[in-house]
Amino acid sequence: MNTPSSHFSEPIPRRGSLACVGMGMTLGSHLTPLAHSYIVQADVVFAALSDAVVEAWLRRMHGDVRSLQPYYREGKSRMRTYRQWVDLMLDEVRAGKRVCGVFYGHPGIFAWSPHKAIEKARDEGFEARMEPGISAEDCLYADLGIDPGRYGCQHFEASQLLFYERRLDPSAYLVLWQVGVVGDRSLARFATGPAYRQVLVDVLAQDYPLDHEIIVYRGATLPIQTPGVRRIRLRDLPGDPLTAVETVVLPPAVALKPNPAIQERLAAIDALEADAGR
Ligand SMILES: C[S@@+](CC[C@H](N)C(=O)[O-])C[C@H]1O[C@@H](n2cnc3c(N)ncnc32)[C@H](O)[C@@H]1O
């Protein structure tokens, strides 16, 4: 039986916890106060950032920042790397540490490990949460002057458009992520070339004219940079010097098509409600 003195002398082991936070895209300006407080209060910080300079900035906030970047390797499946990231974070949570995973942009957008790590931590009874960040998507709306509410906006991982039969709506914006590795079935390459992008163009050409103007976009990651905006024809995408940190935007190619049947139905409801109100 515990005596009062033995009860007070035994330290209560602290439960580990996990917070996956976003660093935003641009160094120095996108980190939210809440994400910052998770970083400084953590026992250990894991980092998957876009830029060595951004990582150096994070190291000024915390003395134990462990980079996740070295786990990437050409020829090694990214899924293996992402599972390792989850294990690294979870091992420290299980050891009773307050763990903070810092990911560039938004930690939940086109990012497998933060979602998985949070799911696993919660399944094991630990406190785990995600703190949003400013993503490439947010920067794109601002830099390109796009309001996704105007015509609607579809987002796809570029390879998914090739591996699966998807339906596109060319009256809305289309945002394609990870075009730099489009068609990579191994998940182990850092880049795919023009032949793969030509397959993407052929698939897109079912819904878009080949001379449709598309945008290759790169948001600034350093405050000294300006956003990269290249307007090219869809047919020229295979030969474009596209990098892994660019996103492709297809503006609408056709006008919104009115739906008279639904509009009539709504008009009939309007009329009924107006009658009822009289
Ligand atoms: C693994 S996802 C990570 C996205 C990130 N979590 C976010 O919130 O923006 C990588 C993809 O994000 C996009 N991306 C990354 N950096 C970018 C940048 N500086 N500008 C535009 N798009 C970028 C590209 O489509 C790239 O293939």
The ligand as an SDF file (V2000), in Angstrom:
LIG
                    3D

 27 29  0  0  0  0  0  0  0  0999 V2000
    4.1570   16.5280  -50.6400 C   0  0  0  0  0  0  0  0  0  0  0  0
    3.2990   17.9350  -51.2210 S   0  0  0  0  0  0  0  0  0  0  0  0
    3.3970   18.9870  -49.8090 C   0  0  0  0  0  0  0  0  0  0  0  0
    2.4110   20.1180  -49.7810 C   0  0  0  0  0  0  0  0  0  0  0  0
    2.4800   20.9300  -48.5010 C   0  0  0  0  0  0  0  0  0  0  0  0
    2.1050   20.1050  -47.3520 N   0  0  0  0  0  0  0  0  0  0  0  0
    1.5770   22.1660  -48.5220 C   0  0  0  0  0  0  0  0  0  0  0  0
    0.8270   22.3670  -47.5680 O   0  0  0  0  0  0  0  0  0  0  0  0
    1.6430   22.9450  -49.4690 O   0  0  0  0  0  0  0  0  0  0  0  0
    4.4240   18.5220  -52.3970 C   0  0  0  0  0  0  0  0  0  0  0  0
    3.7400   19.2850  -53.5090 C   0  0  0  0  0  0  0  0  0  0  0  0
    3.3400   20.5540  -53.0270 O   0  0  0  0  0  0  0  0  0  0  0  0
    3.4560   21.5170  -54.0440 C   0  0  0  0  0  0  0  0  0  0  0  0
    4.4650   22.5040  -53.6280 N   0  0  0  0  0  0  0  0  0  0  0  0
    5.4560   22.3390  -52.7430 C   0  0  0  0  0  0  0  0  0  0  0  0
    6.1650   23.4730  -52.6070 N   0  0  0  0  0  0  0  0  0  0  0  0
    5.5850   24.3760  -53.4310 C   0  0  0  0  0  0  0  0  0  0  0  0
    5.8520   25.7130  -53.7340 C   0  0  0  0  0  0  0  0  0  0  0  0
    6.8610   26.3930  -53.1810 N   0  0  0  0  0  0  0  0  0  0  0  0
    5.0410   26.3240  -54.6310 N   0  0  0  0  0  0  0  0  0  0  0  0
    4.0270   25.6690  -55.2260 C   0  0  0  0  0  0  0  0  0  0  0  0
    3.7400   24.4060  -54.9720 N   0  0  0  0  0  0  0  0  0  0  0  0
    4.5070   23.7530  -54.0880 C   0  0  0  0  0  0  0  0  0  0  0  0
    3.9160   20.7830  -55.3110 C   0  0  0  0  0  0  0  0  0  0  0  0
    2.7590   20.3950  -56.0470 O   0  0  0  0  0  0  0  0  0  0  0  0
    4.6020   19.5810  -54.7300 C   0  0  0  0  0  0  0  0  0  0  0  0
    4.6490   18.5240  -55.6280 O   0  0  0  0  0  0  0  0  0  0  0  0
  1  2  1  0
  2  3  1  0
  2 10  1  0
  3  4  1  0
  4  5  1  0
  5  6  1  0
  5  7  1  0
  7  8  2  0
  7  9  1  0
 10 11  1  0
 11 12  1  0
 11 26  1  0
 12 13  1  0
 13 14  1  0
 13 24  1  0
 14 15  1  0
 14 23  1  0
 15 16  2  0
 16 17  1  0
 17 18  1  0
 17 23  2  0
 18 19  1  0
 18 20  2  0
 20 21  1  0
 21 22  2  0
 22 23  1  0
 24 25  1  0
 24 26  1  0
 26 27  1  0
M  CHG  2   2   1   9  -1
M  END
$$$$
